[in-house]
């Protein structure tokens, strides 16, 4: 688990996940799912509500500069089929 501060970068390789701790009890588990084609990349995240858990897979264009995962904004620094480098911008 990584306590991430604004403007800190994290690198996630394809098929790996990283739990980004945003506060005392809040966080988001980010999974980089790779690039299904040259123009698109996919990021998944896990969440739960009570005893119900779920995962979402969200697709973004390769040109996306900012992605939002669970009301948290990340800036995309670099994205390749092998890895993604993102940094925390803001939480709401």
N, C-alpha and C positions, 0 to 999 in steps of 0.2 A: 504494500500500500504506500502510495506516494502522496505526501502533503504538498500540494502544488500551490505556489504563490503566483500572482500575476506576472506575466512575461517570462516565466520559466518554460523551457522547452522539454518535451518528452518525445521519445522515438518509440514507435510500436511497429514491430515486424508483422508481416502477414501471418494470420492465424494465432497471433499472440494477443494477450489482453493485459490491461493495466488498470488497476483501481486508483482513481484519482480522488483523494480525500479533499473535500472542499471546506470542511469545518468539523466541529466536534462530532456530530452524528450524521453528516451528509457527505455524500460522495457519488461518483459515477464510475461504473466499470466499462471501459472502452475497449472494443475489439476491432482490430483492423482486418477487414475481410478481403483486401486486395482490390484488383481492378478487373472487372469482367470484360472490359474492352479498353481501347486506347483513350477514350474520352470520358470514362466514368470510373469513380472509385467508391468503395462501400465501407461504411463504418457501422458496427453494431454496438449496442449497449444493453446491459442487463439492469433490471429494476424490479422492485417488488412493492406490493401494496398489501400490508398485513401478511397473511400466509400465502398469498398468491404472487408468484414470480413470473416474469415474462422477459423476452429479449426482442429487440427490434433491430432490423437491418435497414439502414438508410443509405440511399444512393445519392451521390453528388457529382456534378460535372468536374472534370479535372481542373478547370479554371477557377473553381471556387476558392475564394480567399478566406472566407469565414464559414465555419460550420457551427450549428447549435445542437447540443446534445443535452437533453434533460434540463432545459432552461439555462444552460451554461454555454457561453461563446468561446470558441477556440479559433485561433488564427492558424491557417494552413501554411506552414513554412515550405514544405516540400512533400510531394507525393510521388511514389514510384510503385511498380507492381510488387516490390519487395518490402517497402516500409512507408510509413507516414511520420512526418515530424510536425507536431502541433504545439501551440503554446496557449495557455489560459489567458483570455482577455477579460472576461467579466462573468459574474454570476448574478442571477436575479432572484 
